[in-house]
Protein backbone atom coordinates (compact mmCIF):
# COMPACT_ATOMS: atom_id res chain seq x y z
CA UNK A 1 0.00 0.00 0.00
CA UNK A 2 1.33 3.42 -0.94
CA UNK A 3 2.24 5.88 1.78
CA UNK A 4 -0.06 8.79 2.42
CA UNK A 5 1.20 12.12 1.05
CA UNK A 6 3.37 13.98 3.54
CA UNK A 7 4.07 10.90 5.66
CA UNK A 8 7.71 9.94 5.76
CA UNK A 9 8.87 6.37 5.98
CA UNK A 10 10.48 4.88 9.07
CA UNK A 11 13.77 4.82 7.18
CA UNK A 12 13.57 8.54 6.45
CA UNK A 13 12.55 9.40 10.02
CA UNK A 14 15.39 7.40 11.56
CA UNK A 15 17.89 8.91 9.11
CA UNK A 16 16.64 12.43 9.87
CA UNK A 17 16.88 11.77 13.60
CA UNK A 18 20.42 10.41 13.19
CA UNK A 19 21.47 13.45 11.14
CA UNK A 20 19.96 15.81 13.73
CA UNK A 21 21.61 14.08 16.68
CA UNK A 22 25.02 13.70 15.00
CA UNK A 23 24.87 17.27 13.68
CA UNK A 24 24.04 18.69 17.12
CA UNK A 25 26.74 16.58 18.78
CA UNK A 26 29.41 17.58 16.26
CA UNK A 27 28.42 21.24 16.44
CA UNK A 28 28.71 21.25 20.22
CA UNK A 29 32.00 19.38 19.97
CA UNK A 30 33.28 21.91 17.39
CA UNK A 31 32.36 24.89 19.54
CA UNK A 32 33.99 23.25 22.52
CA UNK A 33 37.16 22.52 20.50
CA UNK A 34 37.41 26.14 19.29
CA UNK A 35 37.03 27.44 22.83
CA UNK A 36 39.55 24.91 24.11
CA UNK A 37 42.14 25.91 21.48
CA UNK A 38 41.60 29.60 22.21
CA UNK A 39 41.89 29.13 25.95
CA UNK A 40 44.95 26.87 25.70
CA UNK A 41 46.75 29.50 23.58
CA UNK A 42 45.82 32.39 25.85
CA UNK A 43 46.55 30.62 29.15
CA UNK A 44 50.39 31.04 29.09
CA UNK A 45 50.19 34.71 28.08
CA UNK A 46 49.89 35.99 31.64
CA UNK A 47 53.13 34.25 32.62
CA UNK A 48 54.83 35.61 29.49
CA UNK A 49 53.61 39.11 30.41
CA UNK A 50 55.32 38.89 33.81
CA UNK A 51 58.52 37.74 32.13
CA UNK A 52 58.37 40.67 29.66
CA UNK A 53 57.78 43.08 32.55
CA UNK A 54 60.91 41.75 34.24
CA UNK A 55 62.88 42.31 31.02
CA UNK A 56 61.68 45.92 30.81
CA UNK A 57 62.57 46.71 34.41
CA UNK A 58 66.30 46.05 33.75
CA UNK A 59 66.48 48.31 30.68
CA UNK A 60 67.23 51.64 32.51
CA UNK A 61 70.97 52.04 33.09
CA UNK A 62 70.74 55.59 34.30
CA UNK A 63 68.49 57.55 36.60
CA UNK A 64 65.68 57.78 33.97
CA UNK A 65 63.74 55.46 31.72
CA UNK A 66 64.89 55.18 28.09
CA UNK A 67 62.49 56.66 25.51
CA UNK A 68 61.33 54.66 23.66
CA UNK A 69 61.78 51.26 25.27
CA UNK A 70 63.94 48.80 23.45
CA UNK A 71 62.12 45.82 21.82
CA UNK A 72 61.87 42.66 23.93
CA UNK A 73 62.12 39.07 22.74
CA UNK A 74 58.82 37.23 23.11
CA UNK A 75 56.94 34.33 21.46
CA UNK A 76 54.27 36.79 20.29
CA UNK A 77 54.49 40.48 19.23
CA UNK A 78 54.64 42.42 22.51
CA UNK A 79 54.36 46.13 23.35
CA UNK A 80 54.92 47.67 26.78
CA UNK A 81 53.94 50.82 28.67
CA UNK A 82 55.41 51.82 32.05
CA UNK A 83 53.11 53.85 34.30
CA UNK A 84 53.93 55.71 37.48
CA UNK A 85 51.94 55.43 40.67
CA UNK A 86 49.51 58.11 39.45
CA UNK A 87 48.88 56.27 36.18
CA UNK A 88 50.91 58.58 33.92
CA UNK A 89 53.00 57.06 31.15
CA UNK A 90 56.73 57.10 32.02
CA UNK A 91 57.87 55.38 28.83
CA UNK A 92 56.67 52.96 26.19
CA UNK A 93 57.64 51.22 23.00
CA UNK A 94 57.74 53.40 19.92
CA UNK A 95 54.46 51.94 18.60
CA UNK A 96 52.71 53.24 21.73
CA UNK A 97 54.30 56.72 21.70
CA UNK A 98 51.92 59.50 22.64
CA UNK A 99 49.20 56.99 23.58
CA UNK A 100 47.18 57.23 26.70
CA UNK A 101 47.63 54.43 29.24
CA UNK A 102 46.23 51.20 27.82
CA UNK A 103 45.19 49.87 31.21
CA UNK A 104 45.12 51.77 34.50
CA UNK A 105 44.64 49.42 37.46
CA UNK A 106 42.68 50.59 40.45
CA UNK A 107 43.99 50.05 43.97
CA UNK A 108 41.60 47.11 44.33
CA UNK A 109 42.98 45.41 41.20
CA UNK A 110 46.16 43.61 41.96
CA UNK A 111 47.08 42.55 38.43
CA UNK A 112 44.12 43.23 36.10
CA UNK A 113 43.91 42.09 32.51
CA UNK A 114 41.77 42.91 29.49
CA UNK A 115 41.64 43.27 25.71
CA UNK A 116 41.87 46.16 23.25
CA UNK A 117 42.33 46.82 19.54
CA UNK A 118 45.59 48.45 18.43
CA UNK A 119 47.03 49.44 15.09
CA UNK A 120 50.70 48.61 14.98
CA UNK A 121 52.96 48.35 11.95
CA UNK A 122 49.96 49.17 9.74
CA UNK A 123 47.79 46.29 11.01
CA UNK A 124 44.86 46.47 13.35
CA UNK A 125 44.74 43.51 15.69
CA UNK A 126 43.35 42.35 19.01
CA UNK A 127 45.76 42.63 21.90
CA UNK A 128 45.69 41.16 25.37
CA UNK A 129 46.55 43.56 28.21
CA UNK A 130 48.20 42.49 31.50
CA UNK A 131 49.15 44.98 34.23
CA UNK A 132 52.12 43.90 36.38
CA UNK A 133 52.86 45.92 39.53
CA UNK A 134 56.60 46.26 40.33
CA UNK A 135 59.09 48.30 42.31
CA UNK A 136 61.80 50.09 40.32
CA UNK A 137 64.56 51.50 42.49
CA UNK A 138 62.12 51.99 45.35
CA UNK A 139 59.51 53.65 43.14
CA UNK A 140 56.25 51.73 42.55
CA UNK A 141 55.45 51.39 38.85
CA UNK A 142 53.00 49.47 36.72
CA UNK A 143 54.16 47.67 33.61
CA UNK A 144 51.34 47.23 31.08
CA UNK A 145 52.20 44.42 28.65
CA UNK A 146 50.18 44.22 25.40
CA UNK A 147 50.43 40.81 23.69
CA UNK A 148 49.14 40.36 20.14
CA UNK A 149 46.31 37.89 19.76
CA UNK A 150 46.78 37.62 16.01
CA UNK A 151 48.23 34.12 16.26
CA UNK A 152 45.43 33.04 18.59
CA UNK A 153 42.84 34.43 16.16
CA UNK A 154 44.59 32.79 13.26
CA UNK A 155 44.63 29.39 14.98
CA UNK A 156 41.03 29.80 16.08
CA UNK A 157 39.95 30.68 12.54
CA UNK A 158 41.84 27.66 11.23
CA UNK A 159 40.11 25.31 13.66
CA UNK A 160 36.72 26.96 12.98
CA UNK A 161 37.19 26.58 9.22
CA UNK A 162 38.16 22.95 9.66
CA UNK A 163 35.04 22.33 11.77
CA UNK A 164 32.79 24.12 9.27
CA UNK A 165 34.07 21.74 6.61
CA UNK A 166 34.28 18.59 8.72
CA UNK A 167 30.91 18.83 10.49
CA UNK A 168 28.73 18.89 7.33
CA UNK A 169 30.84 16.14 5.77
CA UNK A 170 30.56 13.96 8.87
CA UNK A 171 26.82 14.67 9.18
CA UNK A 172 26.30 13.74 5.53
CA UNK A 173 28.36 10.60 6.02
CA UNK A 174 26.36 9.69 9.13
CA UNK A 175 23.12 10.22 7.19
CA UNK A 176 24.28 7.98 4.35
CA UNK A 177 25.43 5.27 6.75
CA UNK A 178 22.15 5.47 8.71
CA UNK A 179 20.13 5.34 5.49
CA UNK A 180 21.99 2.23 4.32
CA UNK A 181 21.93 0.46 7.70
CA UNK A 182 18.26 1.18 8.36
CA UNK A 183 17.39 0.13 4.83
CA UNK A 184 19.27 -3.12 5.29
CA UNK A 185 17.65 -3.69 8.70
CA UNK A 186 14.15 -3.00 7.35
CA UNK A 187 14.60 -5.06 4.18
CA UNK A 188 13.18 -8.21 5.84
CA UNK A 189 10.20 -6.19 7.10
CA UNK A 190 9.57 -4.88 3.58
CA UNK A 191 9.86 -8.43 2.26
CA UNK A 192 7.28 -9.58 4.83
CA UNK A 193 5.00 -6.70 3.83
CA UNK A 194 5.20 -7.57 0.14
CA UNK A 195 4.62 -11.23 0.92
CA UNK A 196 1.57 -10.53 3.07
CA UNK A 197 0.25 -8.02 0.48
CA UNK A 198 0.37 -10.80 -2.11
CA UNK A 199 -1.96 -13.07 -0.13
CA UNK A 200 -5.36 -13.41 -1.78
CA UNK A 201 -7.19 -14.50 1.39
CA UNK A 202 -7.69 -18.09 0.23
CA UNK A 203 -5.77 -21.14 1.33
CA UNK A 204 -3.24 -21.58 4.09
CA UNK A 205 -0.52 -19.00 3.48
CA UNK A 206 2.52 -18.34 5.65
CA UNK A 207 5.37 -15.84 5.41
CA UNK A 208 8.94 -17.00 5.08
CA UNK A 209 10.77 -16.23 8.35
CA UNK A 210 14.31 -14.81 8.12
CA UNK A 211 17.27 -16.92 9.10
CA UNK A 212 18.06 -14.78 12.17
CA UNK A 213 16.12 -15.23 15.40
CA UNK A 214 15.88 -11.50 16.11
CA UNK A 215 12.91 -9.12 16.34
CA UNK A 216 12.21 -9.58 12.62
CA UNK A 217 12.12 -13.35 13.08
CA UNK A 218 9.76 -12.92 16.04
CA UNK A 219 7.57 -10.63 13.90
CA UNK A 220 7.43 -13.28 11.19
CA UNK A 221 6.44 -15.86 13.79
CA UNK A 222 3.72 -13.55 15.10
CA UNK A 223 2.41 -12.98 11.56
CA UNK A 224 2.37 -16.71 10.90
CA UNK A 225 0.51 -17.25 14.16
CA UNK A 226 -2.03 -14.60 13.16
CA UNK A 227 -2.42 -16.16 9.71
CA UNK A 228 -2.94 -19.53 11.36
CA UNK A 229 -5.69 -18.09 13.54
CA UNK A 230 -7.24 -16.42 10.49
CA UNK A 231 -7.20 -19.76 8.63
CA UNK A 232 -8.73 -21.49 11.65
CA UNK A 233 -11.41 -18.82 11.93
CA UNK A 234 -12.15 -19.04 8.20
CA UNK A 235 -12.37 -22.83 8.42
CA UNK A 236 -14.62 -22.54 11.46
CA UNK A 237 -16.80 -20.05 9.58
CA UNK A 238 -17.01 -22.39 6.60
CA UNK A 239 -17.98 -25.25 8.89
CA UNK A 240 -20.50 -23.05 10.63
CA UNK A 241 -22.16 -22.03 7.35
CA UNK A 242 -22.14 -25.61 6.08
CA UNK A 243 -23.58 -27.03 9.29
CA UNK A 244 -26.16 -24.26 9.59
CA UNK A 245 -27.17 -24.80 5.97
CA UNK A 246 -27.50 -28.53 6.56
CA UNK A 247 -29.52 -28.06 9.74
CA UNK A 248 -31.89 -25.64 8.02
CA UNK A 249 -32.07 -27.69 4.82
CA UNK A 250 -33.24 -30.83 6.65
CA UNK A 251 -36.55 -29.47 8.03
CA UNK A 252 -37.17 -27.55 4.80
CA UNK A 253 -36.69 -30.79 2.83
CA UNK A 254 -38.95 -32.66 5.24
CA UNK A 255 -41.68 -30.03 4.88
CA UNK A 256 -41.38 -30.09 1.09
CA UNK A 257 -41.46 -33.88 0.94
CA UNK A 258 -44.53 -34.05 3.18
CA UNK A 259 -46.38 -31.46 1.11
CA UNK A 260 -45.39 -33.03 -2.22
CA UNK A 261 -46.67 -36.44 -1.09
CA UNK A 262 -49.86 -34.90 0.27
CA UNK A 263 -50.58 -32.93 -2.92
CA UNK A 264 -49.78 -35.95 -5.13
CA UNK A 265 -52.17 -38.18 -3.15
CA UNK A 266 -54.65 -35.83 -1.53
CA UNK A 267 -57.17 -38.55 -0.81
CA UNK A 268 -54.68 -41.03 0.65
CA UNK A 269 -53.10 -38.87 3.36
CA UNK A 270 -54.26 -37.50 6.68
CA UNK A 271 -54.10 -33.75 6.38
CA UNK A 272 -54.09 -33.19 10.16
CA UNK A 273 -51.01 -35.47 10.37
CA UNK A 274 -49.34 -33.52 7.53
CA UNK A 275 -50.11 -30.25 9.29
CA UNK A 276 -48.69 -31.58 12.56
CA UNK A 277 -45.51 -32.74 10.80
CA UNK A 278 -45.09 -29.37 9.07
CA UNK A 279 -45.62 -27.52 12.35
CA UNK A 280 -43.05 -29.76 14.09
CA UNK A 281 -40.50 -29.12 11.36
CA UNK A 282 -41.25 -25.39 11.49
CA UNK A 283 -40.75 -25.39 15.25
CA UNK A 284 -37.43 -27.17 14.75
CA UNK A 285 -36.29 -24.46 12.30
CA UNK A 286 -37.46 -21.75 14.69
CA UNK A 287 -35.39 -23.19 17.55
CA UNK A 288 -32.34 -23.44 15.31
CA UNK A 289 -32.72 -19.87 14.08
CA UNK A 290 -33.14 -18.63 17.66
CA UNK A 291 -29.96 -20.45 18.70
CA UNK A 292 -27.99 -19.07 15.77
CA UNK A 293 -29.25 -15.54 16.50
CA UNK A 294 -28.30 -15.81 20.17
CA UNK A 295 -24.77 -16.96 19.35
CA UNK A 296 -24.39 -14.27 16.67
CA UNK A 297 -25.48 -11.59 19.16
CA UNK A 298 -23.04 -12.93 21.74
CA UNK A 299 -20.21 -12.96 19.21
CA UNK A 300 -20.98 -9.33 18.24
CA UNK A 301 -21.23 -8.41 21.95
CA UNK A 302 -24.85 -7.37 21.44
CA UNK A 303 -26.42 -9.89 23.79
CA UNK A 304 -28.31 -7.96 26.46
CA UNK A 305 -28.82 -9.37 29.94
CA UNK A 306 -31.18 -8.18 32.68
CA UNK A 307 -29.44 -9.12 35.91
CA UNK A 308 -31.90 -9.48 38.76
CA UNK A 309 -32.17 -11.62 41.88
CA UNK A 310 -33.57 -15.01 40.88
CA UNK A 311 -33.80 -18.32 42.74
CA UNK A 312 -32.01 -20.95 40.67
CA UNK A 313 -33.92 -23.74 42.41
CA UNK A 314 -37.29 -22.26 41.42
CA UNK A 315 -36.14 -21.86 37.82
CA UNK A 316 -34.77 -25.42 37.71
CA UNK A 317 -37.97 -26.80 39.26
CA UNK A 318 -40.07 -25.30 36.44
CA UNK A 319 -37.72 -26.67 33.78
CA UNK A 320 -37.72 -30.13 35.36
CA UNK A 321 -41.54 -30.18 35.44
CA UNK A 322 -41.68 -29.34 31.74
CA UNK A 323 -39.04 -31.99 30.97
CA UNK A 324 -41.03 -34.68 32.79
CA UNK A 325 -44.14 -33.81 30.81
CA UNK A 326 -42.27 -33.91 27.49
CA UNK A 327 -40.64 -37.27 28.26
CA UNK A 328 -44.04 -38.69 29.19
CA UNK A 329 -45.57 -37.33 25.98
CA UNK A 330 -42.77 -38.90 23.94
CA UNK A 331 -43.29 -42.23 25.69
CA UNK A 332 -39.72 -42.43 26.93
CA UNK A 333 -39.06 -44.45 30.09
CA UNK A 334 -36.60 -41.95 31.54
CA UNK A 335 -37.04 -40.86 35.13
CA UNK A 336 -36.02 -37.42 36.40
CA UNK A 337 -34.74 -37.01 39.96
CA UNK A 338 -34.88 -33.46 41.27
CA UNK A 339 -33.39 -32.06 44.50
CA UNK A 340 -32.17 -28.77 45.96
CA UNK A 341 -30.78 -27.44 49.22
CA UNK A 342 -29.63 -24.19 50.79
CA UNK A 343 -29.94 -20.63 49.57
CA UNK A 344 -29.75 -20.70 45.76
CA UNK A 345 -30.41 -17.05 44.87
CA UNK A 346 -28.18 -15.64 42.16
CA UNK A 347 -28.05 -12.39 40.23
CA UNK A 348 -28.68 -13.29 36.61
CA UNK A 349 -31.02 -12.86 33.67
CA UNK A 350 -34.01 -15.18 34.36
CA UNK A 351 -34.41 -16.14 30.69
CA UNK A 352 -30.69 -16.92 30.38
CA UNK A 353 -30.74 -19.00 33.58
CA UNK A 354 -33.77 -20.94 32.32
CA UNK A 355 -32.04 -21.48 28.97
CA UNK A 356 -28.98 -22.90 30.73
CA UNK A 357 -31.08 -25.42 32.69
CA UNK A 358 -33.20 -26.29 29.63
CA UNK A 359 -30.22 -26.99 27.40
CA UNK A 360 -28.41 -29.11 29.99
CA UNK A 361 -31.47 -31.17 30.93
CA UNK A 362 -32.47 -31.64 27.27
CA UNK A 363 -28.93 -32.80 26.48
CA UNK A 364 -28.98 -35.23 29.45
CA UNK A 365 -32.42 -36.58 28.52
CA UNK A 366 -31.30 -37.16 24.92
CA UNK A 367 -28.51 -39.52 26.00
CA UNK A 368 -29.89 -40.97 29.26
CA UNK A 369 -30.79 -44.65 29.37
CA UNK A 370 -33.12 -44.48 32.35
CA UNK A 371 -32.35 -41.57 34.69
CA UNK A 372 -31.61 -37.84 34.69
CA UNK A 373 -30.60 -36.28 38.02
CA UNK A 374 -30.85 -32.52 38.55
CA UNK A 375 -29.58 -30.86 41.74
CA UNK A 376 -29.20 -27.21 42.80
CA UNK A 377 -27.30 -26.34 45.98
CA UNK A 378 -24.90 -23.94 47.69
CA UNK A 379 -21.16 -24.63 47.57
CA UNK A 380 -19.11 -21.89 49.23
CA UNK A 381 -19.64 -18.63 47.41
CA UNK A 382 -21.23 -20.45 44.46
CA UNK A 383 -24.68 -21.72 43.61
CA UNK A 384 -24.06 -25.06 41.90
CA UNK A 385 -26.28 -26.74 39.31
CA UNK A 386 -25.48 -30.37 38.41
CA UNK A 387 -27.20 -32.33 35.65
CA UNK A 388 -26.24 -36.02 35.42
CA UNK A 389 -27.36 -38.85 33.16
CA UNK A 390 -26.61 -42.57 32.92
CA UNK A 391 -25.85 -42.50 29.20
CA UNK A 392 -22.60 -43.26 27.38
CA UNK A 393 -20.78 -40.28 28.91
CA UNK A 394 -18.29 -37.94 27.30
CA UNK A 395 -14.74 -39.20 26.57
CA UNK A 396 -12.17 -37.09 28.36
CA UNK A 397 -10.41 -35.87 25.15
CA UNK A 398 -13.77 -34.54 23.87
CA UNK A 399 -14.88 -32.71 27.01
CA UNK A 400 -13.65 -29.28 25.90
CA UNK A 401 -14.65 -29.74 22.26
CA UNK A 402 -18.32 -30.37 22.97
CA UNK A 403 -18.71 -26.71 23.92
CA UNK A 404 -17.80 -25.69 20.36
CA UNK A 405 -20.56 -24.92 17.87
CA UNK A 406 -22.08 -27.75 15.81
CA UNK A 407 -19.89 -30.34 17.58
CA UNK A 408 -21.76 -33.60 18.26
CA UNK A 409 -20.29 -36.84 19.41
CA UNK A 410 -23.20 -38.77 17.90
CA UNK A 411 -23.50 -39.16 14.16
CA UNK A 412 -27.30 -39.22 14.03
CA UNK A 413 -28.61 -36.07 12.42
CA UNK A 414 -32.23 -36.93 13.02
CA UNK A 415 -34.11 -35.22 15.78
CA UNK A 416 -34.61 -38.56 17.52
CA UNK A 417 -30.93 -39.08 18.23
CA UNK A 418 -28.86 -35.92 17.93
CA UNK A 419 -29.22 -32.20 18.44
CA UNK A 420 -27.93 -29.38 16.29
CA UNK A 421 -24.74 -29.00 18.34
CA UNK A 422 -25.64 -25.52 19.63
CA UNK A 423 -27.10 -26.22 23.07
CA UNK A 424 -23.83 -26.61 24.98
CA UNK A 425 -22.08 -23.65 23.25
CA UNK A 426 -25.05 -21.52 24.29
CA UNK A 427 -24.69 -22.79 27.87
CA UNK A 428 -20.98 -21.90 27.89
CA UNK A 429 -21.71 -18.41 26.52
CA UNK A 430 -24.50 -17.60 28.96
CA UNK A 431 -22.63 -19.00 31.98
CA UNK A 432 -19.55 -16.95 31.15
CA UNK A 433 -21.62 -13.78 30.79
CA UNK A 434 -23.14 -14.44 34.21
CA UNK A 435 -19.64 -14.69 35.73
CA UNK A 436 -19.77 -18.43 36.25
CA UNK A 437 -18.02 -21.60 35.14
CA UNK A 438 -19.21 -24.76 33.40
CA UNK A 439 -17.50 -28.15 33.28
CA UNK A 440 -18.23 -31.74 32.38
CA UNK A 441 -17.05 -34.83 34.21
CA UNK A 442 -17.51 -38.57 34.47
CA UNK A 443 -20.72 -39.71 36.20
CA UNK A 444 -19.82 -43.39 36.18
CA UNK A 445 -21.83 -44.18 34.14
CA UNK A 446 -22.86 -41.19 32.09
CA UNK A 447 -21.82 -37.55 32.17
CA UNK A 448 -22.15 -34.90 34.87
CA UNK A 449 -22.41 -31.25 33.81
CA UNK A 450 -21.65 -28.74 36.56
CA UNK A 451 -22.48 -25.04 36.42
CA UNK A 452 -21.41 -22.66 39.15
CA UNK A 453 -22.77 -19.12 39.37
CA UNK A 454 -21.79 -16.50 41.97
CA UNK A 455 -24.26 -16.51 44.85
CA UNK A 456 -26.15 -13.27 45.44
CA UNK A 457 -25.35 -13.25 49.20
CA UNK A 458 -22.54 -14.73 51.31
CA UNK A 459 -23.06 -18.02 53.07
CA UNK A 460 -21.56 -17.95 56.60
CA UNK A 461 -21.50 -21.74 56.72
CA UNK A 462 -19.83 -22.12 53.34
CA UNK A 463 -16.41 -23.63 52.88
CA UNK A 464 -14.14 -20.71 51.91
CA UNK A 465 -11.84 -23.05 49.99
CA UNK A 466 -14.59 -24.18 47.62
CA UNK A 467 -14.00 -21.72 44.82
CA UNK A 468 -13.62 -23.83 41.66
CA UNK A 469 -16.07 -26.18 39.99
CA UNK A 470 -15.25 -29.85 40.12
CA UNK A 471 -15.81 -32.72 37.77
CA UNK A 472 -13.58 -31.52 34.95
CA UNK A 473 -11.86 -28.51 33.48
CA UNK A 474 -13.91 -25.28 33.50
CA UNK A 475 -14.97 -23.94 30.12
CA UNK A 476 -15.45 -20.28 29.18
CA UNK A 477 -17.47 -18.79 26.36
CA UNK A 478 -14.41 -18.60 24.16
CA UNK A 479 -13.90 -22.37 24.21
Order of alpha helices (4+ residues) and beta strands (2+ residues): alpha-alpha-beta-beta-beta-beta-beta-alpha-alpha-alpha-beta-alpha-beta-beta-alpha-beta-beta-alpha-beta-beta
